[in-house]
Amino acid sequence: MRVSNIITLSAIGTSGVFAQGNNVTGQLGDAPPTTGNPAGKGAIATLPDQAFWHGSLNGNVKGSVTAQSGAGGNGVDYQVSFSNLPTEGGPFIYHIHVAPVPADGNCTSTLAHLDQTIRGEDPPCDSSRPASCQQGDLSGKYGKIDSSDPFTASFHDPYTSLLDGDGAYFGNRSLVFHFNNKTRISCANFTVFQSNTTTPYPSGSGALKPTTTATSVPVTGAGAALNVAKNLAVAPVVAAFLALL
């Protein structure tokens, strides 16, 4: 066999190995699990009344994605609910995108999916290996939206975060709902909330106590209270004595 043929075959084999590697993970490897998510912290993105896509829809898709910190601060728990789905163009997909929706509602401005590991959208996510997928590809990891209307789903994702400052944090990002061909139908920003929890979380967001204005003599201790009482009791006697003078 000629040396040139050997080199060509070696190059093909090497490129195949690299292609296979790119198929299963990002340029920076798999997404790491997130920890330290604040107890009771959550975020919700609710689709608006008007769709971004101006095609034949019977009103916009309705629904939301709600997320809360996972048990022990590990990962994030999601609840997904969508209804009034288009009659064609499915199965539908939805993702967390890196940029928020601007004031004009332009879903294109939300840019690409949350993808810390620089994986890219292609080849498609392998749901059997969710760590190898884009962090924002929720439907790729946990299932596309079929023809069920309404559609609901719940799942735990170890690779997104509600810890502000973490690269996988999405509280300042957006949700985008697509046709299966990736056309953007609708989008919404995530809004962060703090739910009631039995686990202490120093958010400083508790209700403010009303400030009251003192209408009596300020009393700072038991001794002071006794002095005030004595003064009030002696006052009438002193007034009567002065009247006799």
C-alpha positions in Angstrom: 0.0 0.0 0.0 1.3 3.4 -0.9 2.4 5.8 1.8 -0.1 8.4 0.5 -2.9 6.0 0.9 -1.9 5.1 4.4 -1.7 8.8 5.3 -5.2 9.4 3.7 -6.7 6.5 5.7 -5.1 7.7 8.9 -6.5 11.2 8.3 -9.9 9.8 7.7 -9.8 7.7 10.9 -8.5 10.6 12.9 -11.2 12.9 11.7 -13.8 10.2 12.4 -12.5 10.1 16.0 -12.7 13.8 16.4 -16.2 13.9 14.8 -17.3 11.2 17.2 -15.9 13.2 20.1 -17.7 16.4 18.9 -20.9 14.4 18.7 -21.0 13.5 22.3 -19.7 16.5 24.3 -18.9 20.2 24.1 -15.5 21.7 23.3 -15.0 22.2 27.1 -16.4 18.7 28.0 -19.6 17.8 29.6 -21.7 20.2 31.6 -20.9 20.0 35.3 -23.6 19.4 37.9 -24.6 22.5 39.8 -24.5 22.9 43.6 -25.3 25.6 46.1 -28.6 26.6 44.6 -30.4 28.7 47.2 -33.2 26.9 49.2 -36.6 28.0 48.1 -35.4 30.2 45.2 -37.3 29.8 41.9 -37.9 31.3 38.5 -40.8 31.3 36.1 -41.2 32.3 32.5 -44.8 32.7 31.2 -45.5 33.1 27.5 -47.2 36.4 26.5 -50.7 36.8 25.0 -49.3 37.7 21.6 -47.1 35.3 19.6 -43.8 36.5 18.0 -44.4 34.3 15.0 -47.0 35.9 12.7 -48.4 32.8 11.1 -51.7 31.0 11.3 -52.1 30.4 15.0 -55.3 30.3 17.1 -53.8 32.8 19.5 -50.5 32.3 21.1 -49.3 29.1 22.8 -50.2 29.4 26.4 -48.1 28.2 29.3 -45.0 28.5 31.4 -41.8 26.9 32.7 -41.4 27.0 36.5 -38.1 26.1 38.1 -37.0 25.7 41.8 -33.8 24.8 43.5 -33.3 21.1 43.9 -33.1 19.2 47.2 -29.9 20.1 49.0 -29.2 22.8 46.5 -28.3 20.3 43.9 -29.6 21.1 40.4 -33.0 22.5 39.5 -36.5 21.0 39.5 -38.8 22.0 36.6 -42.5 22.0 35.9 -43.6 22.6 32.4 -47.1 23.3 31.2 -48.2 24.3 27.6 -51.6 24.4 25.9 -53.2 25.8 22.8 -50.5 24.2 20.7 -50.3 24.8 16.9 -52.1 22.1 14.9 -49.0 21.4 12.8 -45.2 21.9 12.9 -44.5 19.7 15.9 -43.2 18.0 17.9 -42.4 21.4 19.5 -39.2 22.3 21.3 -38.2 24.8 24.0 -35.0 26.1 25.4 -33.3 28.5 27.8 -31.7 31.2 25.7 -28.7 33.3 26.8 -30.2 36.8 26.4 -33.4 38.2 27.7 -36.4 39.2 25.6 -36.2 43.0 24.8 -39.0 45.4 25.3 -40.2 45.0 21.7 -40.7 41.2 22.2 -38.3 40.2 19.5 -37.5 36.6 20.2 -34.6 36.7 17.7 -32.8 39.0 20.2 -32.6 36.2 22.7 -29.6 34.8 20.7 -28.6 31.1 21.2 -29.1 28.4 23.8 -27.4 28.5 27.2 -24.3 26.5 26.4 -21.3 27.0 28.7 -19.4 24.0 27.2 -19.6 25.4 23.6 -21.3 22.3 22.3 -23.5 23.8 19.7 -26.9 22.6 18.5 -25.7 20.0 16.0 -25.6 17.0 16.2 -28.9 16.8 18.2 -28.8 16.2 22.0 -28.5 12.6 23.1 -31.1 12.4 25.9 -29.4 9.3 27.3 -26.4 11.5 28.1 -27.9 14.9 29.2 -24.6 16.1 30.6 -23.3 16.1 27.0 -26.1 18.4 25.8 -26.4 22.2 25.8 -27.6 23.2 29.3 -30.4 25.2 27.9 -31.7 22.4 25.6 -34.5 21.3 28.0 -36.7 19.6 25.4 -33.6 17.8 23.9 -32.7 16.4 27.3 -36.2 15.7 28.7 -38.5 15.3 25.8 -40.1 17.3 23.0 -43.7 18.5 23.1 -45.9 16.0 21.3 -49.5 16.5 20.2 -50.9 16.2 23.7 -52.8 19.4 24.5 -52.3 20.4 27.2 -48.8 19.2 27.6 -47.3 18.9 31.1 -43.9 17.5 32.3 -41.8 17.5 35.4 -38.1 16.7 35.6 -34.9 17.4 37.5 -32.0 19.0 35.7 -28.6 18.8 37.4 -26.9 21.2 34.9 -28.7 24.5 35.2 -28.4 26.9 38.2 -30.4 29.3 40.3 -27.2 30.6 42.0 -26.6 34.1 40.8 -23.1 34.4 39.4 -22.9 30.8 38.3 -22.4 30.4 34.5 -25.4 28.1 34.3 -27.6 30.7 36.0 -30.8 31.5 34.0 -32.7 33.9 36.2 -31.7 36.7 33.9 -32.2 34.8 30.7 -35.3 33.7 28.6 -37.5 30.8 27.5 -38.1 30.3 23.8 -40.8 28.0 22.3 -40.1 26.7 18.8 -41.6 24.7 15.9 -39.7 21.5 15.3 -37.8 23.3 12.5 -36.5 25.8 15.1 -38.7 28.7 14.0 -39.4 30.8 17.1 -43.0 31.0 18.0 -43.0 32.8 21.3 -40.6 33.8 24.1 -40.6 35.2 27.7 -38.2 36.3 30.3 -37.6 34.4 33.5 -38.7 36.2 36.7 -37.0 35.1 40.0 -39.1 34.5 43.1 -38.5 33.3 46.6 -41.0 30.7 47.9 -41.8 29.9 51.5 -39.5 27.3 52.9 -38.7 25.8 56.2 -35.0 26.1 55.4 -33.6 29.5 56.4 -32.6 31.6 53.4 -31.3 35.1 54.1 -32.9 36.9 51.2 -33.9 40.0 53.1 -37.2 39.9 51.2 -39.5 39.5 54.2 -42.5 41.8 54.8 -41.5 45.1 56.4 -42.9 45.8 59.9 -44.9 49.1 60.1 -43.1 51.9 62.0 -45.1 53.3 65.0 -44.7 56.8 66.5 -44.5 57.0 70.2 -47.4 59.0 71.8 -46.3 58.6 75.4 -43.2 59.1 77.6 -40.5 56.7 76.3 -39.7 54.0 78.8 -36.4 52.2 78.5 -36.4 49.9 81.5 -38.2 48.8 84.7 -36.4 51.4 86.8 -37.5 54.1 84.4 -41.0 52.9 84.5 -41.1 53.1 88.3 -39.7 56.6 88.3 -42.4 57.7 85.8 -45.1 56.2 88.0 -43.8 58.0 91.1 -43.6 61.3 89.3 -47.2 60.9 88.1 -48.4 60.1 91.6 -46.7 63.0 93.3 -47.7 65.6 90.8 -51.3 66.3 92.1 -49.9 66.7 95.7 -47.4 69.3 94.6 -50.0 71.1 92.6 -52.4 71.3 95.6 -49.6 72.6 97.9 -48.7 75.3 95.5 -52.3 76.5 95.3 -52.3 77.2 99.1 -49.3 79.6 98.8 
